[in-house]
């Protein structure tokens, strides 16, 4: 299907335009990240995407967020009224997990649907599919395009049907947001944009943490003895997070330290726990998969003595994760130091004094001892880093506003007028 034929598709399907409130600048935000092997990535797990949406909302834009996730999370508490969620009925798995031969009509229908979005002043897209559809909206509305990239194209393998369309979108984009500056050189090369690095803007994957944090007796709630120090591994459970190595190391930890494994889905936690049952150490390892709101999750993270941010090096998509590590950035923002992989992109952990980097699993017990021994100093460093992150986010937003200044004014006019 040629790009020139997109307009024809729009008319062929007889689609009408979406209702438009012309009193506000309209922004389209297409959130369609790739599935992880075990579970989809909900919007709530992408702070740099949420932060971008919130910035747009605070600039008095009306934002339509197109989602392919199940409506299980109540985002109404997170977003103001001028952010509208538009859940898409097409199951996202059809774009990634079904043979292309069975899908020959779906990309056409999808393209036609989004070609009807003709009244937007700027389009944003995240993920390979989201980037393409954001570009379709940009083409239909004749408006600027901003992409958010959290995965290298090579991460999806050489046969990804959306990779060429993602590159097409990237070349059209006025700006590309990345969660870590460490990713820019390699990503620009993969997107064939090595000569256009200036269009990349860093928006770190830093969650918003409201203070004061809610205090709960997590020891009692989780059935952990009150004299134990808790070290947390939160997020999707899998080999990529070095779970077997962490579990194997617990027998060598200080006697007053325990491991807490928290995942978002009970089904996943149960299956993986069974697979690693031979590494379980009673009284030393605790599991939980209770769904937690962001506020409650922040409370848990702050309560723990430290968090793990270990990754198996599966290529540049992982080794260049940097400040794109959501669980690392959340832990630090909550004042809890981290034990992180020894990647160059994570050197800031050692440099800023917000945790300890390890090369080998045998180094984990010593890292635990170090965080216990100097707990207060590490927490103070984390809170200092968190304060600086607030300033960095403002600088990132100003960089994006500047990059788009000739196309759209994203300043907060209410603030300016007042």
KEKE-3310 file (N, C-alpha, C; in steps of 0.2 Angstrom, whole numbers, plus 5000, padded with zeros to 4 digits):
npx = (5004:5003:5009:5003:4991:4983:4973:4963:4959:4953:4941:4935:4931:4921:4922:4918:4922:4930:4921:4924:4931:4933:4938:4949:4967:4969:4976:4983:4986:4994:4995:5003:5012:5024:5020:5026:5034:5026:5016:5006:5011:5005:4999:5001:5013:5022:5030:5037:5028:5016:5020:5022:5009:5003:5010:5005:4992:4992:4996:4985:4979:4968:4968:4967:4969:4973:4971:4977:4975:4967:4953:4957:4963:4960:4961:4956:4959:4972:4973:4968:4952:4953:4959:4956:4951:4952:4948:4953:4945:4950:4959:4976:4985:4983:4992:5004:5005:4999:4998:5004:4997:4984:4979:4978:4968:4967:4977:4974:4961:4963:4972:4963:4954:4961:4965:4954:4956:4957:4958:4967:4980:4993:5002:5005:5015:5018:5027:5030:5018:5010:5018:5017:5003:5002:5009:5001:4989:4996:4998:4985:4980:4988:4998:5011:5022:5026:5036:5037:5050:5053:5059:5071:5070:5076:5074:5062:5065:5071:5060:5049:5034:5030:5042:5047:5037:5038:5051:5048:5039:5047:5056:5047:5044:5044:5050:5058:5055:5065:5068:5081:5096:5107:5103:5101:5112:5113:5099:5096:5104:5098:5085:5089:5093:5105:5111:5102:5102:5098:5085:5081:5075:5077:5067:5066:5062:5054:5044:5030:5031:5021:5023:5019:5024:5012:5011:5012:5011:5020:5028:5019:5008:5012:5017:5030:5043:5046:5059:5066:5075:5069:5072:5068:5061:5053:5039:5038:5040:5054:5066:5074:5076:5086:5081:5083:5097:5096:5088:5096:5106:5102:5104:5116:5115:5115:5108:5097:5091:5079:5071:5059:5047:5038:5024:5014:5003:4994:4993:5004:5014:5011:5014:5028:5033:5032:5040:5052:5053:5063:5073:5068:5069:5063:5057:5066:5063:5049:5034:5022:5008:4998:4987:4992:4989:4997:5000:5000:5010:5021:5022:5025:5038:5046:5046:5054:5071:5079:5080:5080:5088:5092:5097:5097:5109:5104:5107:5108:5095:5093:5106:5108:5098:5098:5092:5080:5075:5062:5058:5070:5071:5059:5062:5072:5067:5058:5066:5073:5088:5097:5101:5110:5113:5129:5130:5136:5127:5121:5129:5127:5121:5131:5139:5131:5129:5118:5116:5122:5132:5133:5143:5143:5133:5138:5142:5131:5127:5137:5133:5121:5124:5132:5122:5114:5123:5126:5114:5106:5114:5113:5100:5098:5105:5098:5086:5090:5094:5082:5076:5083:5079:5066:5069:5076:5066:5058:5067:5068:5055:5054:5064:5057:5046:5052:5058:5046:5041:5040:5029:5018:5011:5015:5015:5009:4995:4986:4993:5002:4994:4989)
npy = (4994:5011:5026:5037:5033:5034:5044:5040:5028:5033:5039:5028:5020:5028:5035:5046:5062:5065:5072:5089:5101:5117:5126:5123:5119:5104:5088:5073:5057:5043:5028:5014:5002:4989:4972:4964:4948:4942:4950:4964:4981:4992:5009:5016:5011:5018:5031:5041:5043:5046:5058:5066:5068:5074:5086:5092:5093:5102:5113:5118:5110:5100:5083:5068:5052:5037:5021:5003:4995:4985:4992:4992:5000:5014:5029:5041:5048:5051:5059:5076:5083:5087:5077:5064:5047:5035:5020:5007:4995:4984:4970:4971:4961:4956:4963:4959:4945:4937:4928:4937:4934:4932:4944:4954:4963:4971:4981:4990:4994:5000:5010:5018:5022:5030:5040:5048:5057:5072:5085:5089:5097:5093:5078:5063:5048:5032:5017:5005:5003:5013:5024:5024:5026:5038:5046:5044:5052:5064:5066:5067:5077:5087:5092:5094:5081:5071:5058:5045:5035:5019:5007:4999:4997:4985:4976:4970:4960:4954:4953:4961:4968:4981:4989:4996:5005:5012:5018:5026:5035:5040:5048:5058:5064:5078:5079:5067:5059:5051:5040:5040:5048:5041:5032:5038:5039:5025:5022:5032:5028:5015:5020:5026:5039:5046:5058:5067:5070:5080:5081:5073:5072:5071:5064:5059:5043:5045:5044:5053:5058:5061:5070:5072:5055:5041:5032:5016:5000:4990:4979:4972:4970:4962:4951:4950:4948:4961:4965:4964:4969:4975:4971:4975:4968:4974:4974:4967:4949:4939:4931:4940:4950:4945:4936:4923:4923:4933:4927:4915:4921:4925:4917:4920:4933:4946:4941:4948:4953:4952:4947:4954:4950:4958:4958:4963:4955:4941:4929:4927:4928:4917:4906:4908:4908:4895:4889:4893:4887:4879:4888:4895:4901:4898:4911:4920:4924:4933:4934:4944:4949:4958:4970:4987:5004:5019:5028:5019:5010:5018:5021:5008:5006:5016:5012:5001:4995:4995:4993:4982:4984:4975:4968:4957:4956:4958:4964:4981:4987:4984:4986:4999:5005:5015:5030:5026:5015:5011:5005:5008:5022:5025:5020:5028:5041:5039:5039:5027:5018:5009:4993:4990:4985:4983:4992:5004:5014:5015:5021:5033:5029:5025:5036:5047:5042:5035:5022:5005:4997:4981:4968:4954:4940:4936:4947:4953:4951:4958:4971:4973:4973:4985:4995:4994:4997:5010:5017:5029:5039:5035:5037:5051:5055:5050:5057:5070:5069:5066:5079:5086:5080:5085:5098:5094:5089:5099:5107:5098:5098:5111:5111:5103:5111:5121:5115:5113:5125:5133:5127:5124:5132:5128:5133:5137:5145:5150:5152:5161:5172:5175)
npz = (5000:4995:5001:4995:4993:5004:5006:4997:5003:5014:5009:5003:5013:5019:5031:5044:5051:5067:5082:5085:5097:5095:5103:5109:5107:5098:5101:5096:5103:5101:5108:5107:5111:5108:5112:5127:5130:5140:5145:5141:5139:5149:5149:5161:5165:5158:5162:5155:5144:5150:5157:5146:5141:5151:5152:5140:5142:5153:5145:5141:5130:5121:5123:5114:5118:5111:5114:5116:5126:5138:5147:5161:5171:5180:5174:5177:5189:5186:5175:5169:5165:5151:5145:5135:5134:5122:5119:5109:5099:5092:5095:5101:5099:5086:5077:5080:5083:5075:5059:5045:5033:5037:5040:5030:5027:5038:5041:5031:5035:5047:5044:5036:5046:5054:5045:5045:5055:5055:5061:5070:5078:5082:5081:5091:5093:5100:5100:5087:5079:5084:5081:5067:5065:5071:5062:5051:5056:5057:5043:5038:5045:5042:5051:5063:5069:5082:5089:5101:5107:5114:5112:5102:5084:5080:5091:5088:5079:5063:5054:5056:5052:5053:5054:5043:5041:5053:5051:5041:5047:5057:5049:5044:5056:5067:5079:5090:5105:5117:5131:5137:5134:5131:5121:5109:5098:5093:5091:5081:5071:5068:5064:5052:5053:5056:5053:5058:5072:5080:5081:5091:5107:5125:5136:5152:5159:5171:5185:5192:5208:5222:5236:5254:5255:5256:5271:5276:5285:5279:5282:5290:5282:5272:5278:5283:5294:5307:5309:5298:5284:5268:5252:5236:5221:5208:5195:5179:5179:5174:5164:5159:5169:5177:5187:5192:5196:5206:5215:5218:5225:5237:5248:5253:5258:5271:5287:5291:5280:5267:5252:5241:5229:5217:5206:5193:5189:5195:5188:5181:5191:5198:5189:5186:5198:5202:5192:5197:5209:5215:5219:5229:5245:5261:5272:5268:5255:5248:5240:5230:5221:5222:5215:5213:5216:5208:5218:5230:5226:5226:5239:5244:5238:5243:5256:5256:5258:5247:5229:5215:5199:5188:5173:5160:5147:5132:5121:5112:5115:5128:5135:5133:5141:5152:5159:5155:5162:5171:5184:5191:5190:5197:5210:5214:5214:5224:5235:5238:5237:5223:5216:5203:5186:5178:5167:5155:5152:5164:5172:5179:5191:5200:5199:5204:5217:5220:5222:5219:5207:5200:5193:5193:5199:5212:5218:5223:5237:5244:5239:5245:5259:5258:5255:5267:5277:5274:5273:5276:5270:5257:5254:5256:5245:5235:5236:5233:5220:5215:5216:5207:5196:5193:5189:5177:5169:5166:5158:5148:5142:5138:5128:5119:5116:5110:5099:5091:5089:5077:5072:5080:5095:5110:5123:5139:5139:5148:5160:5155:5153:5165)
capx = (5000:5007:5007:4999:4984:4980:4968:4958:4956:4948:4934:4932:4928:4915:4922:4917:4927:4928:4918:4930:4930:4938:4940:4956:4971:4968:4982:4981:4992:4993:4999:5002:5018:5024:5019:5031:5032:5022:5010:5006:5013:5000:5001:5003:5020:5027:5030:5038:5023:5011:5022:5021:5002:5001:5012:5001:4986:4994:4997:4978:4977:4963:4972:4964:4974:4971:4974:4975:4975:4960:4952:4957:4966:4956:4966:4953:4962:4978:4972:4963:4946:4954:4962:4950:4954:4949:4950:4952:4941:4954:4964:4982:4989:4983:4997:5011:5005:4995:5002:5002:4992:4977:4978:4979:4964:4967:4981:4970:4955:4966:4975:4958:4951:4965:4965:4948:4957:4959:4957:4972:4986:4999:5001:5011:5014:5023:5027:5030:5011:5008:5022:5014:4997:5003:5011:4995:4986:4999:4997:4978:4978:4993:5001:5018:5022:5031:5036:5041:5053:5056:5061:5074:5067:5079:5071:5056:5067:5071:5054:5044:5031:5029:5048:5048:5033:5041:5056:5044:5036:5053:5058:5042:5044:5048:5054:5058:5057:5068:5068:5088:5100:5112:5100:5101:5116:5111:5093:5096:5107:5093:5080:5092:5093:5111:5112:5097:5101:5095:5077:5079:5074:5077:5062:5068:5056:5054:5037:5029:5030:5019:5025:5022:5022:5008:5014:5009:5015:5021:5030:5013:5003:5015:5019:5037:5045:5047:5066:5069:5076:5066:5075:5062:5061:5046:5038:5037:5045:5056:5074:5078:5078:5090:5078:5087:5103:5095:5086:5102:5111:5099:5107:5122:5113:5115:5103:5091:5089:5074:5069:5052:5046:5031:5023:5007:4998:4994:4994:5011:5018:5010:5018:5035:5035:5032:5046:5058:5052:5069:5077:5065:5072:5058:5058:5070:5060:5042:5031:5016:5005:4992:4987:4993:4989:5003:5002:5002:5016:5026:5023:5029:5045:5049:5047:5059:5078:5083:5077:5084:5087:5097:5095:5101:5111:5101:5108:5108:5089:5094:5112:5107:5092:5099:5086:5073:5073:5056:5059:5076:5069:5054:5065:5076:5062:5054:5071:5076:5094:5096:5107:5109:5118:5135:5130:5139:5122:5119:5135:5125:5120:5137:5142:5127:5129:5111:5115:5128:5132:5136:5144:5142:5128:5141:5143:5125:5127:5141:5130:5116:5128:5134:5116:5112:5128:5126:5107:5104:5118:5111:5093:5099:5108:5092:5081:5094:5094:5074:5074:5086:5075:5060:5071:5077:5059:5056:5071:5066:5049:5056:5067:5052:5042:5057:5058:5040:5039:5038:5024:5013:5013:5013:5016:5003:4992:4982:4998:5005:4989:4989)
capy = (5000:5017:5032:5041:5030:5034:5048:5036:5024:5037:5040:5022:5017:5032:5037:5053:5065:5065:5079:5093:5107:5121:5131:5121:5115:5097:5084:5066:5054:5036:5024:5007:4999:4981:4967:4960:4941:4939:4954:4970:4986:4998:5016:5017:5008:5022:5037:5047:5045:5050:5065:5070:5069:5079:5092:5094:5095:5108:5118:5119:5107:5094:5077:5062:5047:5031:5015:4997:4990:4984:4997:4990:5005:5020:5035:5048:5051:5053:5064:5081:5082:5089:5071:5059:5041:5032:5013:5004:4989:4979:4967:4973:4955:4955:4966:4956:4938:4933:4928:4942:4932:4933:4951:4958:4969:4975:4988:4995:4997:5004:5016:5022:5024:5036:5045:5052:5061:5078:5091:5089:5102:5090:5071:5060:5041:5028:5011:5004:5004:5020:5029:5024:5029:5045:5049:5045:5057:5070:5067:5068:5084:5092:5095:5092:5074:5069:5051:5043:5028:5016:5001:4999:4993:4978:4972:4966:4955:4957:4952:4965:4971:4988:4992:5001:5011:5016:5022:5032:5040:5044:5053:5063:5067:5085:5078:5061:5058:5045:5040:5041:5051:5036:5028:5042:5037:5019:5023:5036:5024:5010:5023:5029:5046:5047:5065:5071:5069:5086:5080:5069:5075:5066:5064:5053:5039:5047:5044:5059:5055:5066:5070:5066:5048:5037:5028:5009:4995:4985:4972:4968:4969:4957:4945:4950:4950:4968:4966:4962:4974:4973:4973:4974:4968:4976:4974:4960:4944:4936:4930:4947:4954:4941:4934:4917:4926:4937:4922:4911:4925:4927:4912:4923:4939:4947:4938:4953:4955:4948:4948:4954:4950:4960:4958:4966:4950:4935:4923:4927:4927:4910:4902:4909:4906:4887:4887:4894:4885:4876:4893:4898:4901:4900:4916:4924:4926:4934:4935:4947:4951:4962:4976:4993:5010:5022:5030:5014:5007:5022:5019:5002:5007:5020:5008:4996:4998:4996:4990:4979:4986:4971:4967:4952:4960:4955:4969:4988:4989:4983:4988:5006:5007:5021:5033:5023:5010:5014:5003:5011:5029:5026:5019:5034:5046:5037:5039:5021:5016:5003:4988:4990:4982:4987:4995:5011:5018:5016:5024:5038:5026:5026:5043:5051:5039:5033:5015:5001:4993:4974:4964:4947:4939:4935:4954:4956:4951:4964:4977:4973:4975:4992:4999:4993:5000:5018:5018:5036:5043:5034:5040:5058:5056:5049:5063:5076:5067:5067:5086:5088:5077:5090:5103:5091:5088:5106:5108:5093:5101:5118:5109:5101:5117:5125:5111:5113:5132:5135:5123:5124:5135:5123:5137:5137:5152:5152:5154:5167:5178:5177)
capz = (5000:4995:5006:4991:4992:5010:5006:4994:5008:5019:5006:5001:5019:5021:5038:5045:5056:5075:5084:5087:5101:5092:5108:5112:5102:5098:5101:5096:5106:5099:5112:5104:5111:5107:5118:5130:5130:5145:5146:5137:5143:5150:5149:5168:5166:5154:5165:5150:5140:5154:5158:5140:5140:5156:5149:5134:5146:5156:5140:5139:5124:5122:5121:5113:5119:5108:5118:5114:5132:5141:5152:5168:5175:5180:5173:5178:5194:5184:5170:5170:5160:5144:5142:5133:5132:5116:5119:5102:5099:5088:5099:5098:5097:5079:5074:5082:5085:5070:5053:5040:5028:5040:5042:5024:5027:5045:5041:5027:5039:5052:5041:5034:5052:5057:5040:5046:5060:5051:5064:5075:5077:5082:5083:5095:5093:5103:5098:5080:5076:5086:5077:5060:5065:5073:5056:5047:5058:5055:5036:5037:5048:5040:5057:5065:5072:5088:5091:5107:5106:5120:5110:5096:5079:5080:5096:5086:5074:5056:5050:5059:5046:5055:5055:5037:5042:5058:5048:5037:5052:5060:5044:5044:5063:5069:5085:5093:5112:5120:5138:5139:5129:5129:5116:5103:5093:5090:5088:5075:5065:5066:5060:5046:5054:5059:5051:5060:5079:5083:5082:5097:5114:5130:5142:5156:5161:5178:5187:5196:5215:5226:5244:5257:5253:5261:5275:5278:5288:5274:5285:5293:5277:5268:5283:5284:5301:5307:5310:5292:5279:5262:5245:5231:5213:5205:5188:5175:5181:5168:5164:5157:5175:5181:5193:5195:5199:5212:5220:5220:5229:5244:5254:5255:5261:5278:5290:5292:5273:5263:5245:5240:5222:5216:5199:5192:5187:5199:5184:5179:5197:5200:5184:5186:5205:5201:5188:5201:5216:5217:5221:5234:5252:5265:5277:5265:5249:5248:5233:5230:5215:5223:5211:5217:5212:5208:5225:5235:5224:5228:5246:5245:5236:5248:5263:5256:5259:5241:5224:5210:5192:5185:5167:5156:5141:5126:5115:5114:5118:5135:5138:5133:5144:5155:5163:5153:5167:5175:5191:5194:5192:5202:5216:5216:5216:5231:5240:5239:5232:5219:5214:5196:5181:5177:5160:5154:5152:5171:5176:5183:5198:5204:5199:5208:5223:5222:5222:5218:5201:5201:5187:5194:5205:5218:5221:5226:5245:5246:5238:5250:5265:5257:5256:5274:5281:5273:5271:5276:5265:5250:5254:5255:5238:5230:5236:5230:5213:5213:5216:5201:5190:5192:5184:5170:5165:5164:5153:5142:5139:5135:5122:5114:5114:5105:5092:5088:5089:5071:5069:5085:5101:5116:5129:5143:5138:5154:5164:5152:5154:5172)
cpx = (5004:5005:5002:4992:4980:4973:4962:4955:4951:4941:4931:4929:4922:4916:4921:4922:4925:4925:4924:4927:4935:4940:4947:4960:4970:4975:4980:4987:4990:4997:4998:5009:5018:5022:5025:5029:5027:5016:5011:5009:5008:5003:5004:5010:5025:5027:5032:5033:5017:5013:5021:5014:5000:5004:5008:4994:4987:4995:4990:4976:4972:4966:4967:4969:4971:4975:4972:4975:4968:4959:4951:4960:4962:4961:4962:4956:4969:4978:4967:4957:4947:4958:4957:4953:4949:4951:4948:4949:4945:4959:4971:4986:4988:4989:5004:5011:5002:4999:4999:4996:4985:4975:4978:4974:4964:4971:4977:4965:4958:4969:4969:4954:4955:4966:4959:4950:4961:4959:4962:4978:4993:4997:5007:5009:5020:5022:5028:5023:5009:5012:5019:5008:4997:5005:5005:4990:4989:4998:4990:4977:4983:4996:5007:5017:5028:5031:5040:5043:5056:5059:5065:5070:5070:5077:5065:5058:5067:5065:5048:5041:5030:5036:5049:5043:5035:5046:5053:5042:5042:5056:5054:5042:5047:5052:5053:5060:5059:5069:5076:5092:5105:5109:5100:5105:5114:5104:5092:5099:5101:5087:5082:5091:5099:5113:5107:5096:5098:5088:5076:5079:5073:5071:5063:5061:5055:5046:5036:5027:5028:5021:5020:5019:5017:5012:5010:5014:5016:5024:5024:5009:5006:5018:5026:5039:5047:5054:5070:5070:5074:5070:5070:5064:5054:5045:5037:5042:5047:5064:5077:5080:5082:5087:5081:5093:5101:5092:5091:5106:5108:5102:5113:5121:5114:5108:5097:5089:5084:5073:5061:5051:5039:5030:5015:5001:4999:4995:5001:5015:5017:5014:5025:5037:5036:5039:5053:5058:5059:5074:5074:5068:5066:5061:5063:5068:5052:5040:5024:5014:4999:4992:4987:4992:4996:5005:5004:5008:5022:5028:5027:5037:5049:5050:5052:5066:5082:5079:5082:5083:5092:5093:5100:5103:5109:5102:5107:5101:5089:5100:5112:5101:5093:5094:5080:5071:5068:5057:5065:5074:5064:5057:5068:5072:5058:5059:5074:5082:5093:5102:5106:5115:5124:5136:5133:5133:5119:5124:5133:5123:5125:5140:5138:5126:5122:5110:5122:5127:5136:5137:5142:5137:5131:5143:5136:5125:5131:5137:5124:5119:5129:5128:5113:5116:5127:5119:5105:5108:5115:5104:5093:5101:5102:5087:5084:5093:5086:5073:5077:5082:5069:5063:5073:5071:5057:5060:5069:5060:5050:5060:5062:5048:5046:5057:5052:5037:5037:5032:5017:5016:5010:5014:5009:5000:4989:4987:5001:5000:4988:4995)
cpy = (5006:5022:5037:5039:5031:5038:5044:5031:5027:5037:5034:5019:5022:5034:5044:5056:5065:5072:5083:5099:5112:5126:5129:5118:5108:5093:5077:5062:5046:5031:5016:5003:4992:4978:4964:4953:4939:4943:4961:4975:4992:5005:5018:5015:5012:5029:5043:5048:5048:5057:5069:5072:5074:5086:5096:5097:5101:5114:5120:5116:5102:5088:5071:5056:5040:5025:5008:4992:4990:4989:4995:4995:5011:5026:5041:5051:5054:5059:5069:5080:5083:5083:5066:5053:5038:5025:5010:4997:4983:4977:4969:4967:4954:4958:4963:4949:4934:4933:4933:4940:4932:4940:4956:4964:4974:4981:4993:4998:5002:5011:5021:5025:5031:5041:5050:5057:5067:5084:5092:5094:5099:5082:5068:5052:5038:5021:5010:5006:5011:5025:5030:5028:5036:5049:5049:5051:5064:5072:5070:5075:5089:5095:5091:5085:5073:5062:5050:5036:5025:5009:5002:4995:4986:4974:4968:4961:4958:4956:4956:4969:4979:4992:4997:5007:5015:5021:5028:5037:5044:5049:5059:5067:5074:5084:5070:5061:5052:5046:5041:5043:5046:5032:5031:5040:5030:5019:5027:5032:5019:5014:5027:5037:5049:5055:5069:5070:5074:5085:5076:5073:5070:5068:5058:5049:5039:5048:5050:5055:5061:5065:5074:5060:5045:5032:5022:5005:4989:4978:4968:4966:4963:4951:4944:4952:4958:4970:4965:4968:4971:4976:4971:4973:4968:4975:4967:4955:4940:4935:4936:4951:4950:4938:4927:4919:4929:4931:4917:4915:4926:4923:4916:4931:4940:4944:4942:4956:4950:4951:4948:4955:4952:4961:4961:4961:4943:4929:4922:4925:4920:4905:4902:4907:4898:4885:4888:4892:4882:4881:4897:4896:4903:4905:4921:4927:4927:4936:4939:4949:4955:4968:4982:4999:5013:5024:5025:5011:5011:5022:5013:5003:5011:5017:5003:4999:4998:4992:4987:4982:4982:4969:4962:4956:4956:4959:4976:4990:4988:4987:4996:5009:5014:5024:5031:5017:5013:5012:5007:5019:5030:5025:5025:5039:5045:5037:5032:5019:5010:4999:4987:4986:4986:4989:5002:5016:5019:5018:5029:5036:5027:5033:5048:5048:5037:5025:5011:4997:4986:4971:4957:4945:4938:4942:4957:4956:4957:4971:4978:4976:4983:4997:4999:4998:5008:5020:5026:5040:5042:5037:5047:5059:5055:5055:5069:5075:5068:5075:5089:5086:5082:5095:5101:5091:5094:5108:5104:5096:5107:5116:5106:5106:5121:5122:5112:5120:5135:5132:5124:5127:5130:5127:5137:5144:5155:5155:5161:5173:5180:5180)
cpz = (5000:4999:5002:4991:4999:5010:5002:4999:5012:5016:5004:5007:5022:5028:5039:5051:5063:5077:5087:5091:5098:5097:5111:5106:5103:5097:5100:5098:5105:5103:5110:5104:5109:5113:5121:5130:5134:5146:5142:5142:5144:5150:5156:5169:5162:5157:5159:5145:5144:5156:5152:5139:5145:5155:5144:5137:5149:5152:5138:5132:5126:5119:5120:5113:5116:5111:5115:5120:5134:5147:5159:5173:5175:5180:5175:5184:5192:5179:5171:5164:5153:5141:5141:5131:5127:5115:5112:5103:5096:5093:5097:5096:5089:5075:5075:5082:5080:5063:5048:5035:5030:5041:5036:5024:5033:5044:5036:5031:5044:5049:5039:5040:5054:5052:5041:5052:5057:5054:5070:5073:5079:5084:5086:5094:5096:5101:5090:5077:5078:5082:5070:5060:5067:5066:5051:5049:5056:5047:5035:5039:5046:5046:5059:5069:5077:5089:5098:5106:5112:5118:5103:5091:5079:5085:5094:5080:5067:5052:5052:5053:5047:5054:5049:5038:5048:5056:5044:5041:5055:5055:5043:5051:5064:5075:5087:5100:5114:5127:5141:5133:5127:5123:5109:5097:5089:5087:5081:5069:5063:5062:5054:5047:5058:5058:5054:5068:5083:5084:5088:5103:5119:5135:5146:5158:5169:5180:5192:5203:5220:5233:5248:5255:5258:5265:5277:5281:5284:5276:5287:5287:5272:5272:5283:5291:5302:5308:5304:5287:5272:5256:5240:5224:5211:5198:5185:5177:5175:5169:5163:5163:5180:5188:5196:5198:5206:5217:5223:5225:5236:5250:5257:5258:5268:5281:5291:5285:5270:5256:5244:5232:5221:5208:5199:5191:5191:5194:5183:5185:5199:5196:5185:5193:5205:5197:5192:5208:5219:5220:5227:5241:5257:5271:5274:5258:5250:5241:5234:5223:5216:5219:5215:5213:5212:5215:5230:5233:5226:5236:5248:5243:5241:5255:5262:5256:5253:5236:5219:5203:5188:5178:5163:5149:5135:5120:5117:5117:5125:5138:5138:5136:5148:5159:5160:5157:5172:5182:5194:5195:5197:5209:5219:5218:5222:5237:5242:5234:5228:5218:5207:5192:5180:5169:5160:5155:5159:5175:5181:5190:5202:5205:5204:5215:5225:5222:5221:5212:5203:5194:5187:5200:5212:5221:5224:5234:5247:5245:5243:5257:5264:5258:5263:5278:5280:5270:5271:5271:5258:5249:5252:5247:5233:5230:5233:5222:5211:5212:5209:5195:5188:5187:5177:5166:5162:5158:5147:5138:5135:5128:5117:5111:5109:5099:5088:5087:5083:5068:5074:5091:5107:5123:5133:5143:5144:5159:5162:5154:5161:5175)
residu = (UNK:UNK:UNK:UNK:UNK:UNK:UNK:UNK:UNK:UNK:UNK:UNK:UNK:UNK:UNK:UNK:UNK:UNK:UNK:UNK:UNK:UNK:UNK:UNK:UNK:UNK:UNK:UNK:UNK:UNK:UNK:UNK:UNK:UNK:UNK:UNK:UNK:UNK:UNK:UNK:UNK:UNK:UNK:UNK:UNK:UNK:UNK:UNK:UNK:UNK:UNK:UNK:UNK:UNK:UNK:UNK:UNK:UNK:UNK:UNK:UNK:UNK:UNK:UNK:UNK:UNK:UNK:UNK:UNK:UNK:UNK:UNK:UNK:UNK:UNK:UNK:UNK:UNK:UNK:UNK:UNK:UNK:UNK:UNK:UNK:UNK:UNK:UNK:UNK:UNK:UNK:UNK:UNK:UNK:UNK:UNK:UNK:UNK:UNK:UNK:UNK:UNK:UNK:UNK:UNK:UNK:UNK:UNK:UNK:UNK:UNK:UNK:UNK:UNK:UNK:UNK:UNK:UNK:UNK:UNK:UNK:UNK:UNK:UNK:UNK:UNK:UNK:UNK:UNK:UNK:UNK:UNK:UNK:UNK:UNK:UNK:UNK:UNK:UNK:UNK:UNK:UNK:UNK:UNK:UNK:UNK:UNK:UNK:UNK:UNK:UNK:UNK:UNK:UNK:UNK:UNK:UNK:UNK:UNK:UNK:UNK:UNK:UNK:UNK:UNK:UNK:UNK:UNK:UNK:UNK:UNK:UNK:UNK:UNK:UNK:UNK:UNK:UNK:UNK:UNK:UNK:UNK:UNK:UNK:UNK:UNK:UNK:UNK:UNK:UNK:UNK:UNK:UNK:UNK:UNK:UNK:UNK:UNK:UNK:UNK:UNK:UNK:UNK:UNK:UNK:UNK:UNK:UNK:UNK:UNK:UNK:UNK:UNK:UNK:UNK:UNK:UNK:UNK:UNK:UNK:UNK:UNK:UNK:UNK:UNK:UNK:UNK:UNK:UNK:UNK:UNK:UNK:UNK:UNK:UNK:UNK:UNK:UNK:UNK:UNK:UNK:UNK:UNK:UNK:UNK:UNK:UNK:UNK:UNK:UNK:UNK:UNK:UNK:UNK:UNK:UNK:UNK:UNK:UNK:UNK:UNK:UNK:UNK:UNK:UNK:UNK:UNK:UNK:UNK:UNK:UNK:UNK:UNK:UNK:UNK:UNK:UNK:UNK:UNK:UNK:UNK:UNK:UNK:UNK:UNK:UNK:UNK:UNK:UNK:UNK:UNK:UNK:UNK:UNK:UNK:UNK:UNK:UNK:UNK:UNK:UNK:UNK:UNK:UNK:UNK:UNK:UNK:UNK:UNK:UNK:UNK:UNK:UNK:UNK:UNK:UNK:UNK:UNK:UNK:UNK:UNK:UNK:UNK:UNK:UNK:UNK:UNK:UNK:UNK:UNK:UNK:UNK:UNK:UNK:UNK:UNK:UNK:UNK:UNK:UNK:UNK:UNK:UNK:UNK:UNK:UNK:UNK:UNK:UNK:UNK:UNK:UNK:UNK:UNK:UNK:UNK:UNK:UNK:UNK:UNK:UNK:UNK:UNK:UNK:UNK:UNK:UNK:UNK:UNK:UNK:UNK:UNK:UNK:UNK:UNK:UNK:UNK:UNK:UNK:UNK:UNK:UNK:UNK:UNK:UNK:UNK:UNK:UNK:UNK:UNK:UNK:UNK:UNK:UNK:UNK:UNK:UNK:UNK:UNK:UNK:UNK:UNK:UNK:UNK:UNK:UNK:UNK:UNK:UNK:UNK:UNK:UNK:UNK:UNK:UNK:UNK:UNK:UNK)
# end
